[in-house]
Structures are given as structure tokens and as C-alpha cells.
């Protein structure tokens, strides 16, 4: 999930930067182009809705990255805790009340 979130973040950021850099001319109708390819012609409302969609995808990427990082940390702590418990049991030897 962490990698997927990072890919979503990078993709939306790159797309947004390319669209802004390629469409600085303005006008009542905007032709959206990325790398010299015309994608669509939008009016102001269409551009606003496209920006909202990109912002939501960006937030989804952030949420996926955070969830992946938390999951990774919890799993790492669980494995570490299990290793610490096993090493303590090995050092202490058998429990005095344990029957052979």
C-alpha cells in the first residue's frame, strides 16, 4: 500500500505540474494538453471539477501511504517483540515450576 500511495502521489503531482506548465495561455475555454497532446477542451467549471478530482486522488495517495507506513511499523514491532520474548525465555532457562 505504501508503494501504491507513493505512485498515486507522484502521478497526480507530475500530471498537475505538466498540465499547469503547458496551459499558461488562459482564455474562456481551455485546451488541456500534456506533452504536446491535446487531452480535452474544458471551461472553467470543468477545470474546477478536474482539480477537485486530482486533489481527491492525491489525498487517497496520502491516506494509502500513511496506512502502509502504520501497517509496516506495527508488523515490525510485532516481530521485534516476538524476537525479544524468545530471547528472554532462552536466557532464563526452564521455569522452576515446570515439570520435566
PDB file as gemmi writes it, atoms N, CA and C in Angstrom:
CRYST1    1.000    1.000    1.000  90.00  90.00  90.00 P 1                      
ATOM      1  N   UNK A   1       0.821  -1.194   0.000  1.00  0.00           N  
ATOM      2  CA  UNK A   1       0.000   0.000   0.000  1.00  0.00           C  
ATOM      3  C   UNK A   1       0.859   1.250   0.000  1.00  0.00           C  
ATOM      4  N   UNK A   2       1.987   1.149   0.673  1.00  0.00           N  
ATOM      5  CA  UNK A   2       2.877   2.299   0.726  1.00  0.00           C  
ATOM      6  C   UNK A   2       3.372   2.657  -0.675  1.00  0.00           C  
ATOM      7  N   UNK A   3       3.734   1.660  -1.448  1.00  0.00           N  
ATOM      8  CA  UNK A   3       4.214   1.899  -2.804  1.00  0.00           C  
ATOM      9  C   UNK A   3       3.097   2.424  -3.701  1.00  0.00           C  
ATOM     10  N   UNK A   4       1.901   1.868  -3.560  1.00  0.00           N  
ATOM     11  CA  UNK A   4       0.766   2.339  -4.356  1.00  0.00           C  
ATOM     12  C   UNK A   4       0.440   3.798  -4.026  1.00  0.00           C  
ATOM     13  N   UNK A   5       0.464   4.141  -2.757  1.00  0.00           N  
ATOM     14  CA  UNK A   5       0.229   5.532  -2.353  1.00  0.00           C  
ATOM     15  C   UNK A   5       1.279   6.467  -2.915  1.00  0.00           C  
ATOM     16  N   UNK A   6       2.529   6.025  -2.877  1.00  0.00           N  
ATOM     17  CA  UNK A   6       3.611   6.845  -3.419  1.00  0.00           C  
ATOM     18  C   UNK A   6       3.451   7.031  -4.923  1.00  0.00           C  
ATOM     19  N   UNK A   7       3.042   5.975  -5.628  1.00  0.00           N  
ATOM     20  CA  UNK A   7       2.817   6.090  -7.070  1.00  0.00           C  
ATOM     21  C   UNK A   7       1.665   7.046  -7.382  1.00  0.00           C  
ATOM     22  N   UNK A   8       0.585   6.977  -6.605  1.00  0.00           N  
ATOM     23  CA  UNK A   8      -0.530   7.903  -6.812  1.00  0.00           C  
ATOM     24  C   UNK A   8      -0.109   9.342  -6.573  1.00  0.00           C  
ATOM     25  N   UNK A   9       0.655   9.556  -5.506  1.00  0.00           N  
ATOM     26  CA  UNK A   9       1.139  10.918  -5.221  1.00  0.00           C  
ATOM     27  C   UNK A   9       2.011  11.432  -6.355  1.00  0.00           C  
ATOM     28  N   UNK A  10       2.961  10.631  -6.778  1.00  0.00           N  
ATOM     29  CA  UNK A  10       3.875  11.066  -7.828  1.00  0.00           C  
ATOM     30  C   UNK A  10       3.129  11.280  -9.144  1.00  0.00           C  
ATOM     31  N   UNK A  11       2.192  10.401  -9.452  1.00  0.00           N  
ATOM     32  CA  UNK A  11       1.435  10.537 -10.695  1.00  0.00           C  
ATOM     33  C   UNK A  11       0.582  11.782 -10.735  1.00  0.00           C  
ATOM     34  N   UNK A  12      -0.145  12.047  -9.660  1.00  0.00           N  
ATOM     35  CA  UNK A  12      -1.000  13.241  -9.648  1.00  0.00           C  
ATOM     36  C   UNK A  12      -0.163  14.511  -9.628  1.00  0.00           C  
ATOM     37  N   UNK A  13       0.937  14.493  -8.894  1.00  0.00           N  
ATOM     38  CA  UNK A  13       1.795  15.678  -8.861  1.00  0.00           C  
ATOM     39  C   UNK A  13       2.403  15.944 -10.236  1.00  0.00           C  
ATOM     40  N   UNK A  14       2.898  14.906 -10.898  1.00  0.00           N  
ATOM     41  CA  UNK A  14       3.506  15.080 -12.221  1.00  0.00           C  
ATOM     42  C   UNK A  14       2.466  15.549 -13.238  1.00  0.00           C  
ATOM     43  N   UNK A  15       1.278  14.936 -13.216  1.00  0.00           N  
ATOM     44  CA  UNK A  15       0.223  15.332 -14.147  1.00  0.00           C  
ATOM     45  C   UNK A  15      -0.179  16.779 -13.927  1.00  0.00           C  
ATOM     46  N   UNK A  16      -0.345  17.180 -12.676  1.00  0.00           N  
ATOM     47  CA  UNK A  16      -0.738  18.555 -12.368  1.00  0.00           C  
ATOM     48  C   UNK A  16       0.324  19.549 -12.832  1.00  0.00           C  
ATOM     49  N   UNK A  17       1.585  19.247 -12.579  1.00  0.00           N  
ATOM     50  CA  UNK A  17       2.670  20.148 -12.994  1.00  0.00           C  
ATOM     51  C   UNK A  17       2.724  20.255 -14.517  1.00  0.00           C  
ATOM     52  N   UNK A  18       2.593  19.134 -15.214  1.00  0.00           N  
ATOM     53  CA  UNK A  18       2.632  19.177 -16.680  1.00  0.00           C  
ATOM     54  C   UNK A  18       1.452  19.949 -17.264  1.00  0.00           C  
ATOM     55  N   UNK A  19       0.267  19.762 -16.682  1.00  0.00           N  
ATOM     56  CA  UNK A  19      -0.909  20.473 -17.188  1.00  0.00           C  
ATOM     57  C   UNK A  19      -0.788  21.968 -16.939  1.00  0.00           C  
ATOM     58  N   UNK A  20      -0.321  22.358 -15.770  1.00  0.00           N  
ATOM     59  CA  UNK A  20      -0.170  23.787 -15.465  1.00  0.00           C  
ATOM     60  C   UNK A  20       0.906  24.411 -16.354  1.00  0.00           C  
ATOM     61  N   UNK A  21       2.022  23.721 -16.521  1.00  0.00           N  
ATOM     62  CA  UNK A  21       3.112  24.271 -17.336  1.00  0.00           C  
ATOM     63  C   UNK A  21       2.716  24.397 -18.799  1.00  0.00           C  
ATOM     64  N   UNK A  22       1.888  23.479 -19.291  1.00  0.00           N  
ATOM     65  CA  UNK A  22       1.522  23.514 -20.692  1.00  0.00           C  
ATOM     66  C   UNK A  22       0.315  24.368 -21.004  1.00  0.00           C  
ATOM     67  N   UNK A  23      -0.366  24.898 -19.992  1.00  0.00           N  
ATOM     68  CA  UNK A  23      -1.603  25.640 -20.221  1.00  0.00           C  
ATOM     69  C   UNK A  23      -1.604  26.998 -19.525  1.00  0.00           C  
ATOM     70  N   UNK A  24      -0.564  27.753 -19.721  1.00  0.00           N  
ATOM     71  CA  UNK A  24      -0.483  29.069 -19.096  1.00  0.00           C  
ATOM     72  C   UNK A  24      -1.098  30.176 -19.955  1.00  0.00           C  
ATOM     73  N   UNK A  25      -1.627  29.846 -21.126  1.00  0.00           N  
ATOM     74  CA  UNK A  25      -2.148  30.871 -22.026  1.00  0.00           C  
ATOM     75  C   UNK A  25      -3.490  31.440 -21.572  1.00  0.00           C  
ATOM     76  N   UNK A  26      -4.360  30.649 -20.994  1.00  0.00           N  
ATOM     77  CA  UNK A  26      -5.647  31.137 -20.494  1.00  0.00           C  
ATOM     78  C   UNK A  26      -6.686  31.258 -21.590  1.00  0.00           C  
ATOM     79  N   UNK A  27      -7.812  31.917 -21.260  1.00  0.00           N  
ATOM     80  CA  UNK A  27      -8.917  32.070 -22.205  1.00  0.00           C  
ATOM     81  C   UNK A  27     -10.183  31.488 -21.617  1.00  0.00           C  
ATOM     82  N   UNK A  28     -11.344  31.771 -22.254  1.00  0.00           N  
ATOM     83  CA  UNK A  28     -12.606  31.275 -21.698  1.00  0.00           C  
ATOM     84  C   UNK A  28     -12.755  29.759 -21.818  1.00  0.00           C  
ATOM     85  N   UNK A  29     -12.150  29.167 -22.841  1.00  0.00           N  
ATOM     86  CA  UNK A  29     -12.152  27.715 -22.987  1.00  0.00           C  
ATOM     87  C   UNK A  29     -10.694  27.276 -23.009  1.00  0.00           C  
ATOM     88  N   UNK A  30     -10.407  26.276 -22.238  1.00  0.00           N  
ATOM     89  CA  UNK A  30      -9.026  25.835 -22.070  1.00  0.00           C  
ATOM     90  C   UNK A  30      -8.826  24.482 -22.728  1.00  0.00           C  
ATOM     91  N   UNK A  31      -7.817  24.401 -23.571  1.00  0.00           N  
ATOM     92  CA  UNK A  31      -7.436  23.121 -24.146  1.00  0.00           C  
ATOM     93  C   UNK A  31      -6.344  22.545 -23.267  1.00  0.00           C  
ATOM     94  N   UNK A  32      -6.647  21.456 -22.617  1.00  0.00           N  
ATOM     95  CA  UNK A  32      -5.695  20.812 -21.714  1.00  0.00           C  
ATOM     96  C   UNK A  32      -4.779  19.938 -22.550  1.00  0.00           C  
ATOM     97  N   UNK A  33      -3.488  20.198 -22.450  1.00  0.00           N  
ATOM     98  CA  UNK A  33      -2.519  19.389 -23.194  1.00  0.00           C  
ATOM     99  C   UNK A  33      -1.405  18.954 -22.256  1.00  0.00           C  
ATOM    100  N   UNK A  34      -0.956  17.738 -22.467  1.00  0.00           N  
ATOM    101  CA  UNK A  34       0.157  17.188 -21.707  1.00  0.00           C  
ATOM    102  C   UNK A  34       1.152  16.642 -22.718  1.00  0.00           C  
ATOM    103  N   UNK A  35       2.378  17.122 -22.662  1.00  0.00           N  
ATOM    104  CA  UNK A  35       3.441  16.706 -23.568  1.00  0.00           C  
ATOM    105  C   UNK A  35       3.025  16.871 -25.029  1.00  0.00           C  
ATOM    106  N   UNK A  36       2.443  18.007 -25.350  1.00  0.00           N  
ATOM    107  CA  UNK A  36       2.003  18.384 -26.705  1.00  0.00           C  
ATOM    108  C   UNK A  36       0.895  17.505 -27.277  1.00  0.00           C  
ATOM    109  N   UNK A  37       0.138  16.865 -26.423  1.00  0.00           N  
ATOM    110  CA  UNK A  37      -1.031  16.090 -26.846  1.00  0.00           C  
ATOM    111  C   UNK A  37      -2.266  16.725 -26.211  1.00  0.00           C  
ATOM    112  N   UNK A  38      -3.227  17.115 -27.056  1.00  0.00           N  
ATOM    113  CA  UNK A  38      -4.461  17.699 -26.533  1.00  0.00           C  
ATOM    114  C   UNK A  38      -5.326  16.602 -25.935  1.00  0.00           C  
ATOM    115  N   UNK A  39      -5.684  16.774 -24.661  1.00  0.00           N  
ATOM    116  CA  UNK A  39      -6.486  15.770 -23.961  1.00  0.00           C  
ATOM    117  C   UNK A  39      -7.960  16.141 -24.031  1.00  0.00           C  
ATOM    118  N   UNK A  40      -8.273  17.378 -23.699  1.00  0.00           N  
ATOM    119  CA  UNK A  40      -9.670  17.814 -23.686  1.00  0.00           C  
ATOM    120  C   UNK A  40      -9.717  19.330 -23.765  1.00  0.00           C  
ATOM    121  N   UNK A  41     -10.895  19.852 -24.080  1.00  0.00           N  
ATOM    122  CA  UNK A  41     -11.151  21.286 -24.027  1.00  0.00           C  
ATOM    123  C   UNK A  41     -12.197  21.507 -22.943  1.00  0.00           C  
ATOM    124  N   UNK A  42     -11.841  22.277 -21.936  1.00  0.00           N  
ATOM    125  CA  UNK A  42     -12.700  22.458 -20.762  1.00  0.00           C  
ATOM    126  C   UNK A  42     -13.009  23.925 -20.543  1.00  0.00           C  
ATOM    127  N   UNK A  43     -14.168  24.170 -19.927  1.00  0.00           N  
ATOM    128  CA  UNK A  43     -14.479  25.531 -19.475  1.00  0.00           C  
ATOM    129  C   UNK A  43     -14.043  25.653 -18.011  1.00  0.00           C  
ATOM    130  N   UNK A  44     -14.360  26.758 -17.391  1.00  0.00           N  
ATOM    131  CA  UNK A  44     -13.935  26.994 -16.010  1.00  0.00           C  
ATOM    132  C   UNK A  44     -14.449  25.952 -15.035  1.00  0.00           C  
ATOM    133  N   UNK A  45     -15.730  25.562 -15.177  1.00  0.00           N  
ATOM    134  CA  UNK A  45     -16.305  24.562 -14.275  1.00  0.00           C  
ATOM    135  C   UNK A  45     -15.633  23.208 -14.468  1.00  0.00           C  
ATOM    136  N   UNK A  46     -15.358  22.859 -15.699  1.00  0.00           N  
ATOM    137  CA  UNK A  46     -14.678  21.585 -15.969  1.00  0.00           C  
ATOM    138  C   UNK A  46     -13.290  21.541 -15.361  1.00  0.00           C  
ATOM    139  N   UNK A  47     -12.584  22.668 -15.462  1.00  0.00           N  
ATOM    140  CA  UNK A  47     -11.262  22.742 -14.849  1.00  0.00           C  
ATOM    141  C   UNK A  47     -11.349  22.626 -13.326  1.00  0.00           C  
ATOM    142  N   UNK A  48     -12.357  23.273 -12.749  1.00  0.00           N  
ATOM    143  CA  UNK A  48     -12.543  23.203 -11.301  1.00  0.00           C  
ATOM    144  C   UNK A  48     -12.807  21.764 -10.864  1.00  0.00           C  
ATOM    145  N   UNK A  49     -13.696  21.075 -11.582  1.00  0.00           N  
ATOM    146  CA  UNK A  49     -14.016  19.680 -11.246  1.00  0.00           C  
ATOM    147  C   UNK A  49     -12.812  18.768 -11.442  1.00  0.00           C  
ATOM    148  N   UNK A  50     -12.025  19.017 -12.480  1.00  0.00           N  
ATOM    149  CA  UNK A  50     -10.812  18.224 -12.694  1.00  0.00           C  
ATOM    150  C   UNK A  50      -9.814  18.452 -11.558  1.00  0.00           C  
ATOM    151  N   UNK A  51      -9.719  19.685 -11.098  1.00  0.00           N  
ATOM    152  CA  UNK A  51      -8.845  19.973  -9.961  1.00  0.00           C  
ATOM    153  C   UNK A  51      -9.309  19.277  -8.700  1.00  0.00           C  
ATOM    154  N   UNK A  52     -10.634  19.256  -8.482  1.00  0.00           N  
ATOM    155  CA  UNK A  52     -11.164  18.526  -7.321  1.00  0.00           C  
ATOM    156  C   UNK A  52     -10.834  17.040  -7.406  1.00  0.00           C  
ATOM    157  N   UNK A  53     -10.998  16.470  -8.591  1.00  0.00           N  
ATOM    158  CA  UNK A  53     -10.702  15.048  -8.763  1.00  0.00           C  
ATOM    159  C   UNK A  53      -9.223  14.764  -8.502  1.00  0.00           C  
ATOM    160  N   UNK A  54      -8.339  15.620  -9.020  1.00  0.00           N  
ATOM    161  CA  UNK A  54      -6.909  15.425  -8.765  1.00  0.00           C  
ATOM    162  C   UNK A  54      -6.579  15.571  -7.284  1.00  0.00           C  
ATOM    163  N   UNK A  55      -7.221  16.508  -6.612  1.00  0.00           N  
ATOM    164  CA  UNK A  55      -6.978  16.679  -5.177  1.00  0.00           C  
ATOM    165  C   UNK A  55      -7.446  15.448  -4.394  1.00  0.00           C  
ATOM    166  N   UNK A  56      -8.588  14.883  -4.783  1.00  0.00           N  
ATOM    167  CA  UNK A  56      -9.069  13.680  -4.106  1.00  0.00           C  
ATOM    168  C   UNK A  56      -8.153  12.488  -4.345  1.00  0.00           C  
ATOM    169  N   UNK A  57      -7.650  12.344  -5.563  1.00  0.00           N  
ATOM    170  CA  UNK A  57      -6.709  11.256  -5.847  1.00  0.00           C  
ATOM    171  C   UNK A  57      -5.421  11.455  -5.057  1.00  0.00           C  
ATOM    172  N   UNK A  58      -4.967  12.699  -4.961  1.00  0.00           N  
ATOM    173  CA  UNK A  58      -3.769  12.996  -4.176  1.00  0.00           C  
ATOM    174  C   UNK A  58      -3.983  12.640  -2.710  1.00  0.00           C  
ATOM    175  N   UNK A  59      -5.149  12.989  -2.159  1.00  0.00           N  
ATOM    176  CA  UNK A  59      -5.448  12.658  -0.761  1.00  0.00           C  
ATOM    177  C   UNK A  59      -5.553  11.147  -0.564  1.00  0.00           C  
ATOM    178  N   UNK A  60      -6.093  10.436  -1.542  1.00  0.00           N  
ATOM    179  CA  UNK A  60      -6.142   8.984  -1.474  1.00  0.00           C  
ATOM    180  C   UNK A  60      -4.729   8.409  -1.428  1.00  0.00           C  
ATOM    181  N   UNK A  61      -3.842   8.964  -2.219  1.00  0.00           N  
ATOM    182  CA  UNK A  61      -2.448   8.526  -2.187  1.00  0.00           C  
ATOM    183  C   UNK A  61      -1.807   8.766  -0.838  1.00  0.00           C  
ATOM    184  N   UNK A  62      -2.070   9.931  -0.239  1.00  0.00           N  
ATOM    185  CA  UNK A  62      -1.546  10.209   1.104  1.00  0.00           C  
ATOM    186  C   UNK A  62      -2.089   9.223   2.132  1.00  0.00           C  
ATOM    187  N   UNK A  63      -3.390   8.949   2.054  1.00  0.00           N  
ATOM    188  CA  UNK A  63      -4.002   8.015   3.002  1.00  0.00           C  
ATOM    189  C   UNK A  63      -3.417   6.609   2.837  1.00  0.00           C  
ATOM    190  N   UNK A  64      -3.209   6.182   1.597  1.00  0.00           N  
ATOM    191  CA  UNK A  64      -2.616   4.862   1.369  1.00  0.00           C  
ATOM    192  C   UNK A  64      -1.190   4.799   1.890  1.00  0.00           C  
ATOM    193  N   UNK A  65      -0.436   5.861   1.694  1.00  0.00           N  
ATOM    194  CA  UNK A  65       0.933   5.886   2.216  1.00  0.00           C  
ATOM    195  C   UNK A  65       0.948   5.820   3.736  1.00  0.00           C  
ATOM    196  N   UNK A  66       0.058   6.574   4.376  1.00  0.00           N  
ATOM    197  CA  UNK A  66       0.016   6.573   5.835  1.00  0.00           C  
ATOM    198  C   UNK A  66      -0.400   5.201   6.367  1.00  0.00           C  
ATOM    199  N   UNK A  67      -1.411   4.604   5.749  1.00  0.00           N  
ATOM    200  CA  UNK A  67      -1.869   3.289   6.177  1.00  0.00           C  
ATOM    201  C   UNK A  67      -0.768   2.257   5.996  1.00  0.00           C  
ATOM    202  N   UNK A  68      -0.073   2.310   4.874  1.00  0.00           N  
ATOM    203  CA  UNK A  68       1.019   1.369   4.633  1.00  0.00           C  
ATOM    204  C   UNK A  68       2.153   1.546   5.629  1.00  0.00           C  
ATOM    205  N   UNK A  69       2.480   2.776   5.966  1.00  0.00           N  
ATOM    206  CA  UNK A  69       3.553   3.032   6.926  1.00  0.00           C  
ATOM    207  C   UNK A  69       3.168   2.538   8.323  1.00  0.00           C  
ATOM    208  N   UNK A  70       1.927   2.776   8.725  1.00  0.00           N  
ATOM    209  CA  UNK A  70       1.472   2.314  10.040  1.00  0.00           C  
ATOM    210  C   UNK A  70       1.463   0.793  10.086  1.00  0.00           C  
ATOM    211  N   UNK A  71       0.979   0.167   9.020  1.00  0.00           N  
ATOM    212  CA  UNK A  71       0.947  -1.297   8.968  1.00  0.00           C  
ATOM    213  C   UNK A  71       2.358  -1.880   9.039  1.00  0.00           C  
ATOM    214  N   UNK A  72       3.286  -1.264   8.298  1.00  0.00           N  
ATOM    215  CA  UNK A  72       4.670  -1.729   8.308  1.00  0.00           C  
ATOM    216  C   UNK A  72       5.279  -1.590   9.699  1.00  0.00           C  
ATOM    217  N   UNK A  73       5.014  -0.462  10.349  1.00  0.00           N  
ATOM    218  CA  UNK A  73       5.581  -0.245  11.683  1.00  0.00           C  
ATOM    219  C   UNK A  73       5.022  -1.235  12.699  1.00  0.00           C  
ATOM    220  N   UNK A  74       3.715  -1.466  12.660  1.00  0.00           N  
ATOM    221  CA  UNK A  74       3.122  -2.423  13.604  1.00  0.00           C  
ATOM    222  C   UNK A  74       3.667  -3.830  13.385  1.00  0.00           C  
ATOM    223  N   UNK A  75       3.799  -4.224  12.119  1.00  0.00           N  
ATOM    224  CA  UNK A  75       4.322  -5.559  11.826  1.00  0.00           C  
ATOM    225  C   UNK A  75       5.762  -5.660  12.300  1.00  0.00           C  
ATOM    226  N   UNK A  76       6.557  -4.617  12.077  1.00  0.00           N  
ATOM    227  CA  UNK A  76       7.948  -4.625  12.508  1.00  0.00           C  
ATOM    228  C   UNK A  76       8.046  -4.719  14.028  1.00  0.00           C  
ATOM    229  N   UNK A  77       7.204  -3.985  14.750  1.00  0.00           N  
ATOM    230  CA  UNK A  77       7.236  -4.027  16.212  1.00  0.00           C  
ATOM    231  C   UNK A  77       6.796  -5.392  16.742  1.00  0.00           C  
ATOM    232  N   UNK A  78       5.791  -6.005  16.064  1.00  0.00           N  
ATOM    233  CA  UNK A  78       5.338  -7.336  16.484  1.00  0.00           C  
ATOM    234  C   UNK A  78       6.448  -8.362  16.331  1.00  0.00           C  
ATOM    235  N   UNK A  79       7.156  -8.329  15.228  1.00  0.00           N  
ATOM    236  CA  UNK A  79       8.254  -9.274  15.001  1.00  0.00           C  
ATOM    237  C   UNK A  79       9.366  -9.021  15.997  1.00  0.00           C  
ATOM    238  N   UNK A  80       9.668  -7.768  16.237  1.00  0.00           N  
ATOM    239  CA  UNK A  80      10.721  -7.434  17.194  1.00  0.00           C  
ATOM    240  C   UNK A  80      10.342  -7.866  18.604  1.00  0.00           C  
ATOM    241  N   UNK A  81       9.082  -7.650  18.984  1.00  0.00           N  
ATOM    242  CA  UNK A  81       8.620  -8.053  20.305  1.00  0.00           C  
ATOM    243  C   UNK A  81       8.694  -9.565  20.456  1.00  0.00           C  
ATOM    244  N   UNK A  82       8.314 -10.282  19.408  1.00  0.00           N  
ATOM    245  CA  UNK A  82       8.355 -11.749  19.449  1.00  0.00           C  
ATOM    246  C   UNK A  82       9.801 -12.224  19.584  1.00  0.00           C  
ATOM    247  N   UNK A  83      10.733 -11.598  18.887  1.00  0.00           N  
ATOM    248  CA  UNK A  83      12.139 -11.972  18.982  1.00  0.00           C  
ATOM    249  C   UNK A  83      12.689 -11.671  20.369  1.00  0.00           C  
ATOM    250  N   UNK A  84      12.305 -10.525  20.966  1.00  0.00           N  
ATOM    251  CA  UNK A  84      12.764 -10.182  22.309  1.00  0.00           C  
ATOM    252  C   UNK A  84      12.227 -11.165  23.337  1.00  0.00           C  
ATOM    253  N   UNK A  85      10.975 -11.569  23.216  1.00  0.00           N  
ATOM    254  CA  UNK A  85      10.385 -12.519  24.156  1.00  0.00           C  
ATOM    255  C   UNK A  85      11.068 -13.872  24.040  1.00  0.00           C  
ATOM    256  N   UNK A  86      11.349 -14.305  22.829  1.00  0.00           N  
ATOM    257  CA  UNK A  86      12.007 -15.592  22.638  1.00  0.00           C  
ATOM    258  C   UNK A  86      13.407 -15.573  23.231  1.00  0.00           C  
ATOM    259  N   UNK A  87      14.138 -14.492  23.083  1.00  0.00           N  
ATOM    260  CA  UNK A  87      15.492 -14.440  23.620  1.00  0.00           C  
ATOM    261  C   UNK A  87      15.479 -14.383  25.140  1.00  0.00           C  
ATOM    262  N   UNK A  88      14.497 -13.744  25.761  1.00  0.00           N  
ATOM    263  CA  UNK A  88      14.392 -13.728  27.218  1.00  0.00           C  
ATOM    264  C   UNK A  88      14.108 -15.124  27.758  1.00  0.00           C  
ATOM    265  N   UNK A  89      13.229 -15.860  27.092  1.00  0.00           N  
ATOM    266  CA  UNK A  89      12.928 -17.219  27.524  1.00  0.00           C  
ATOM    267  C   UNK A  89      14.156 -18.111  27.420  1.00  0.00           C  
ATOM    268  N   UNK A  90      14.957 -17.919  26.382  1.00  0.00           N  
ATOM    269  CA  UNK A  90      16.170 -18.709  26.225  1.00  0.00           C  
ATOM    270  C   UNK A  90      17.176 -18.400  27.320  1.00  0.00           C  
ATOM    271  N   UNK A  91      17.280 -17.129  27.731  1.00  0.00           N  
ATOM    272  CA  UNK A  91      18.235 -16.746  28.769  1.00  0.00           C  
ATOM    273  C   UNK A  91      17.801 -17.231  30.146  1.00  0.00           C  
ATOM    274  N   UNK A  92      16.502 -17.241  30.402  1.00  0.00           N  
ATOM    275  CA  UNK A  92      16.008 -17.602  31.730  1.00  0.00           C  
ATOM    276  C   UNK A  92      16.049 -19.118  31.959  1.00  0.00           C  
ATOM    277  N   UNK A  93      16.036 -19.879  30.916  1.00  0.00           N  
ATOM    278  CA  UNK A  93      16.014 -21.330  31.068  1.00  0.00           C  
ATOM    279  C   UNK A  93      14.612 -21.799  31.391  1.00  0.00           C  
ATOM    280  N   UNK A  94      14.492 -23.075  31.759  1.00  0.00           N  
ATOM    281  CA  UNK A  94      13.158 -23.598  32.063  1.00  0.00           C  
ATOM    282  C   UNK A  94      12.586 -22.964  33.332  1.00  0.00           C  
ATOM    283  N   UNK A  95      11.283 -22.830  33.370  1.00  0.00           N  
ATOM    284  CA  UNK A  95      10.598 -22.257  34.524  1.00  0.00           C  
ATOM    285  C   UNK A  95      10.754 -23.210  35.699  1.00  0.00           C  
ATOM    286  N   UNK A  96      10.996 -22.699  36.955  1.00  0.00           N  
ATOM    287  CA  UNK A  96      11.211 -23.591  38.106  1.00  0.00           C  
ATOM    288  C   UNK A  96      10.000 -24.473  38.403  1.00  0.00           C  
ATOM    289  N   UNK A  97       8.806 -24.017  38.105  1.00  0.00           N  
ATOM    290  CA  UNK A  97       7.605 -24.805  38.391  1.00  0.00           C  
ATOM    291  C   UNK A  97       7.296 -25.794  37.275  1.00  0.00           C  
ATOM    292  N   UNK A  98       8.040 -25.719  36.160  1.00  0.00           N  
ATOM    293  CA  UNK A  98       7.758 -26.618  35.039  1.00  0.00           C  
ATOM    294  C   UNK A  98       8.167 -28.046  35.399  1.00  0.00           C  
ATOM    295  N   UNK A  99       7.347 -28.984  35.018  1.00  0.00           N  
ATOM    296  CA  UNK A  99       7.649 -30.400  35.316  1.00  0.00           C  
ATOM    297  C   UNK A  99       8.364 -31.010  34.126  1.00  0.00           C  
ATOM    298  N   UNK A 100       9.334 -31.804  34.428  1.00  0.00           N  
ATOM    299  CA  UNK A 100      10.115 -32.430  33.378  1.00  0.00           C  
ATOM    300  C   UNK A 100       9.464 -33.624  32.843  1.00  0.00           C  
TER     301      UNK A 100                                                      
END                                                                             
